[in-house]
Amino acid sequence: EKAKRYQKYNTNVIINEGTLNLKEARIETANTAIWSKSGNLFLEACTLITSNNRVNVLTATGGTILIERGTILNDAHATDTDDSQFIISLTNVSDAQINQAEIHSPSLGGIYMNDSKLIINETNCMVEKFNGLYLVNGSNVTYTNSNIMCVKEEYSDIFASAGCTVNGTSYTVDTPLHQ
């Protein structure tokens, strides 16, 4: 019932500017489920679902992020497309970690990183369209025992722009990577 109220007002469900700890929460909306502007965000066994491909499901524009288990999903219709939106968007995030999570979308990119650092462990990031993981502006990602995949052939599983680092390898030119 709460999700319908947020859809009606076309607003983000939760905006964090301090410390936010959510355990076993479920947020379903047609808007951004969580926007963490700064501070610390900790999600444990949470489910975030957005049904609109014009917004990120989780946006962070600073601070630190820790996701332990859970599901982050954009379930917009697969024929709807907006390649400027991602399931998770990290900008100026000093430290992010995703452990044992499921990240899926039939119509968006997976994880966008802009000047951010991310560690991914035992996580599946599966998208039908656009890049699974997209790094720009010196972003750094390390992933282990994880599956990052984009089904659409003209996009990459991982795209690293010049100056970004993927699993310890620095790229000097824009590079699409397939696992």
C-alpha positions in Angstrom: 0.0 0.0 0.0 2.8 2.4 0.8 4.4 1.8 -2.6 1.3 3.1 -4.3 1.4 6.2 -2.3 5.0 6.9 -3.4 4.1 6.1 -7.0 1.3 8.7 -6.9 3.6 11.4 -5.7 6.5 10.4 -8.0 9.2 10.7 -5.3 12.0 8.5 -4.0 10.9 6.2 -1.3 13.9 6.7 1.1 16.5 9.4 1.0 19.5 8.8 3.3 21.9 11.5 4.4 23.2 9.9 7.6 23.3 6.2 8.7 20.6 3.9 7.4 20.4 0.2 8.4 17.7 -1.9 6.8 17.2 -5.6 7.6 14.8 -7.8 5.7 13.0 -4.8 4.2 10.9 -4.9 1.0 10.4 -1.8 -1.1 8.3 -1.9 -4.2 7.9 1.4 -6.2 7.7 2.9 -9.6 10.5 5.3 -8.5 14.0 5.1 -7.0 13.7 2.8 -4.0 16.7 4.3 -2.1 18.8 7.4 -2.8 21.8 7.6 -0.4 23.1 11.1 -0.8 25.9 10.7 1.9 26.7 8.8 5.0 26.4 5.0 5.5 23.9 2.6 3.9 23.6 -1.0 5.1 21.1 -3.4 3.6 20.8 -6.9 4.9 18.5 -9.4 3.1 16.5 -6.6 1.6 14.4 -6.6 -1.6 14.2 -3.4 -3.7 12.0 -3.5 -6.7 11.3 -0.7 -9.2 8.9 -1.0 -12.1 10.1 2.1 -14.0 13.0 2.1 -16.4 13.4 5.9 -16.1 15.0 5.6 -12.6 17.8 3.7 -10.9 16.6 1.3 -8.3 19.4 2.3 -5.9 21.3 5.6 -6.3 24.3 6.6 -4.1 26.0 9.9 -4.5 28.5 9.6 -1.8 29.3 7.8 1.4 29.7 4.1 1.9 27.4 1.2 0.9 27.2 -2.4 2.2 24.7 -4.9 0.8 24.5 -8.3 2.4 22.3 -10.8 0.5 19.0 -9.7 -1.0 17.6 -8.8 -4.4 17.7 -5.5 -6.4 15.4 -5.7 -9.4 14.0 -3.5 -12.1 11.0 -5.3 -13.5 10.0 -2.7 -16.2 8.8 -4.3 -19.4 11.7 -5.5 -21.5 10.5 -3.5 -24.6 10.9 -0.2 -22.6 14.4 1.1 -22.8 16.5 3.8 -21.3 20.2 3.2 -21.5 21.1 6.1 -19.2 19.6 4.3 -16.2 21.0 1.4 -14.2 19.8 -0.9 -11.4 22.5 0.6 -9.1 24.2 3.9 -9.7 27.3 4.8 -7.6 28.9 8.3 -7.9 31.6 9.5 -5.5 31.1 6.4 -3.3 34.3 5.9 -1.4 33.6 2.3 -0.4 30.9 -0.1 -1.6 30.5 -3.8 -1.1 27.9 -6.2 -2.4 27.9 -9.7 -1.0 25.6 -12.6 -2.1 23.0 -10.5 -3.9 20.9 -10.9 -7.0 20.8 -7.9 -9.3 18.5 -8.2 -12.4 16.7 -6.2 -15.1 15.1 -6.9 -18.5 15.5 -3.3 -19.6 18.3 -1.4 -17.8 22.1 -1.6 -17.3 23.4 -3.3 -14.2 25.8 -1.2 -12.1 27.1 2.2 -13.0 30.2 3.5 -11.3 31.5 7.1 -11.5 34.6 7.8 -9.4 33.7 5.0 -7.0 35.2 1.9 -5.5 33.2 -1.4 -5.3 33.9 -5.0 -4.2 31.5 -7.7 -5.4 31.4 -11.1 -3.8 29.3 -14.1 -4.8 26.8 -11.9 -6.6 24.8 -12.3 -9.8 24.3 -9.2 -11.9 22.2 -10.2 -15.0 20.8 -7.7 -17.4 19.0 -8.2 -20.7 20.1 -4.9 -22.3 22.9 -2.4 -21.9 26.1 -3.0 -19.9 26.2 -5.3 -16.8 28.9 -3.1 -15.1 29.9 0.3 -16.4 32.9 2.2 -15.0 33.9 5.8 -15.6 36.2 8.4 -14.1 38.8 6.3 -12.3 36.3 3.8 -10.8 37.7 0.6 -9.3 35.9 -2.7 -9.1 37.0 -6.1 -7.7 34.8 -9.1 -8.1 35.1 -12.7 -7.0 32.9 -15.7 -7.5 30.4 -13.4 -9.2 28.6 -13.5 -12.5 28.2 -10.2 -14.3 26.4 -10.6 -17.6 24.6 -8.7 -20.3 22.6 -10.8 -22.8 22.5 -8.3 -25.6 25.5 -8.8 -27.8 26.2 -5.2 -28.8 26.8 -4.3 -25.2 29.4 -5.8 -22.8 29.3 -7.6 -19.5 31.7 -5.0 -18.2 32.7 -1.7 -19.8 35.8 0.1 -18.3 36.5 3.6 -19.5 40.1 4.8 -19.7 41.6 5.2 -16.2 39.4 2.6 -14.5 40.5 -0.6 -12.8 38.8 -4.0 -13.0 40.2 -6.8 -10.8 43.6 -5.1 -10.5 44.0 -4.3 -14.3 44.0 -0.6 -15.2 42.7 0.3 -18.6 44.2 3.2 -20.7 41.5 3.1 -23.4 37.8 2.4 -23.3 37.5 -1.3 -23.1 34.4 -3.6 -23.3 35.0 -6.8 -21.4 33.2 -10.1 -21.7 33.6 -12.7 -19.0 
